[in-house]
Amino acid sequence: MQETINGNASVIEGLEALCTEDDAVQHSTDSFGNAFHWFRLGTPRMLQEAAAIMNNAGARLCMTTAYNRRQLSEPMQEVCYHFELDGVIYNMTVTLNGEWPTVPSITPLFANADWHEREMMELYGIQVTGHPNPTRLFLDEELDAGILNEAVPLSIMMNGACTTDLWERILKDKDKERHS
C-alpha cells in the first residue's frame, strides 16, 4: 500500500473500508505539495456512508463530476464527488452500470449537492434516488433527460461548440421525433 500522505487518518481509514477492489485507493500530491486522496467505492450504495463520514468530519462538497466510460460494449457512467477537508482533497468515485444504475442523493447531508445532482439528472440522465427536489435547472421539460450526453460529445462542448446552432440542431431533432 502507498504511504498515506497529509489527511485525516480516521476519514481515510473509514473511506478505505468502503473500497472493495485492491487498487481502489490512491494517494498523491501535486507539484505544490497539495494532497489528494482517491477512493473507488465498491457500489453506489456506499456513497451515503462515505458522505456521512465526510460530513461528520466537517468536510465541504466542492463539486461533482459525471462522465461516460465504456467497458467492452456495455455503457457505463461514473460519478466522482470531490470534497475538501483541512486543505486536503478527497475524491470518491462510483460506477453506474446495469447492476447499479442509480446513485443515492447526498443532498440531505450536503445542501450544495442539490444543484450538482439535479445537473447530473438533467444533462447526463443519471438517476439520483431520494433527491428532495428532482426538478430541472436549465433545460426545457420537453427535452429528454440526458440529451446533451447523447447529442453533444464532451470534446465538442469543450471546444466551444455549444452555440445557438447546436441548440437549434437539438430542438430540430426533437421536433422530427415528435412528428415521426
C-alpha positions in Angstrom: 0.0 0.0 0.0 1.1 3.5 -0.7 2.3 5.7 2.2 -0.6 7.8 3.4 0.2 11.5 3.0 -1.5 14.5 4.6 -5.0 14.0 5.6 -7.3 13.0 8.4 -6.4 9.4 9.3 -9.8 8.4 10.6 -11.5 9.7 7.5 -9.0 7.9 5.2 -9.5 4.7 7.2 -13.3 4.9 7.1 -13.3 5.6 3.3 -10.8 2.8 2.6 -13.2 0.4 4.4 -15.8 1.2 1.7 -13.4 0.3 -1.2 -13.6 -3.3 -2.2 -11.1 -3.6 -5.0 -7.3 -4.0 -4.4 -6.3 -0.8 -6.3 -9.4 1.3 -5.3 -7.4 3.7 -3.1 -4.7 6.1 -4.4 -2.9 8.9 -2.5 -0.9 11.6 -4.3 0.4 15.2 -4.2 0.8 17.7 -6.9 3.9 19.8 -7.6 2.8 22.3 -5.0 2.5 19.7 -2.2 -1.3 19.6 -2.2 -2.6 16.2 -1.1 -5.2 14.3 -3.0 -6.9 11.0 -2.0 -8.9 8.9 -4.5 -11.4 6.2 -3.4 -13.3 4.0 -5.8 -16.3 2.9 -3.7 -17.5 -0.7 -4.0 -21.1 0.2 -5.1 -23.1 3.4 -5.4 -25.0 2.4 -2.3 -21.8 3.1 -0.3 -21.9 6.8 -1.3 -24.2 7.8 1.5 -22.0 6.2 4.1 -18.9 7.8 2.6 -20.7 11.2 2.5 -21.7 10.8 6.2 -18.0 10.2 7.1 -17.1 13.4 5.3 -20.0 15.3 6.8 -19.1 14.2 10.4 -15.5 15.3 9.8 -16.7 18.8 8.8 -15.7 18.5 5.1 -17.3 20.5 2.3 -18.5 19.2 -1.0 -16.6 21.2 -3.7 -18.1 19.7 -6.9 -19.2 16.5 -8.6 -18.0 15.2 -12.0 -20.1 12.9 -14.2 -18.7 11.2 -17.2 -19.2 8.3 -19.6 -17.0 5.2 -19.9 -17.4 2.0 -21.9 -16.2 -1.4 -20.9 -16.4 -3.6 -23.9 -19.7 -2.5 -25.4 -21.6 -2.0 -22.1 -22.5 1.6 -21.5 -21.2 2.8 -18.2 -21.1 6.1 -16.3 -19.1 7.2 -13.4 -19.7 10.0 -10.9 -16.9 11.5 -8.7 -17.7 13.5 -5.6 -14.9 16.0 -4.7 -14.6 17.0 -1.0 -12.2 19.3 0.8 -11.2 18.9 4.5 -8.4 20.9 6.1 -6.9 21.8 2.7 -6.8 18.2 1.5 -9.0 16.9 -1.4 -10.9 13.6 -1.0 -12.4 12.2 -4.2 -15.0 9.4 -4.2 -15.9 7.7 -7.4 -18.8 5.4 -8.0 -19.5 3.4 -11.2 -23.0 3.2 -12.6 -23.9 0.3 -14.9 -26.6 -2.3 -15.5 -26.2 -3.8 -12.0 -26.0 -0.4 -10.2 -27.8 2.1 -12.5 -28.5 4.8 -9.9 -26.8 6.9 -7.2 -28.3 7.8 -3.9 -28.7 11.5 -3.1 -26.3 13.1 -0.6 -28.3 16.4 -0.6 -29.7 15.6 2.9 -26.1 15.7 4.2 -24.7 18.4 1.9 -27.2 21.0 0.8 -25.0 22.2 -2.0 -25.3 18.7 -3.6 -28.8 19.7 -4.7 -27.7 21.6 -7.9 -24.9 19.1 -8.6 -27.3 16.1 -8.5 -30.0 17.9 -10.4 -27.5 18.8 -13.1 -26.4 15.1 -13.4 -30.1 14.1 -13.8 -30.8 16.8 -16.4 -27.7 16.7 -18.5 -26.5 13.1 -18.2 -29.7 11.2 -17.4 -28.2 9.8 -14.2 -30.9 8.7 -11.8 -30.4 10.1 -8.3 -32.6 8.3 -5.8 -34.1 10.1 -2.8 -33.4 13.6 -4.2 -35.6 16.1 -2.4 -36.2 18.3 -5.4 -35.6 16.4 -8.7 -36.8 19.3 -11.0 -34.8 20.6 -13.9 -32.4 23.5 -13.6 -31.8 24.7 -17.2 -33.3 22.7 -20.0 -36.9 22.8 -21.2 -39.0 20.0 -19.9 -39.8 18.8 -23.5 -36.2 17.8 -24.0 -35.3 14.3 -22.9 -33.2 14.0 -19.8 -29.6 13.3 -20.7 -30.0 14.9 -24.2 -26.6 16.6 -24.1 -25.0 13.3 -23.1 -26.3 11.8 -26.3 -26.3 14.7 -28.7 -23.0 16.5 -27.9 -19.8 14.8 -27.3 -17.8 16.4 -24.4 -14.9 17.1 -26.8 -17.2 19.3 -28.9 -18.5 21.1 -25.9 -15.0 21.7 -24.6 -14.0 23.2 -27.9 -16.7 25.9 -27.5 -19.2 24.5 -30.0 -22.1 24.9 -27.6 -23.8 27.7 -29.5 -27.2 28.7 -30.8 -26.7 26.5 -33.8 -26.2 23.5 -31.6 -29.4 24.2 -29.6 -31.2 24.6 -32.9 -30.0 21.2 -34.0 -31.1 19.6 -30.8 -34.5 21.2 -30.9 -34.9 20.3 -34.7 -34.0 16.6 -33.9 -36.6 16.6 -31.1 -39.2 18.1 -33.4 -38.5 15.4 -36.0 -39.1 12.7 -33.4 -42.4 14.3 -32.4 -43.7 14.3 -36.0 -42.5 10.8 -36.8 
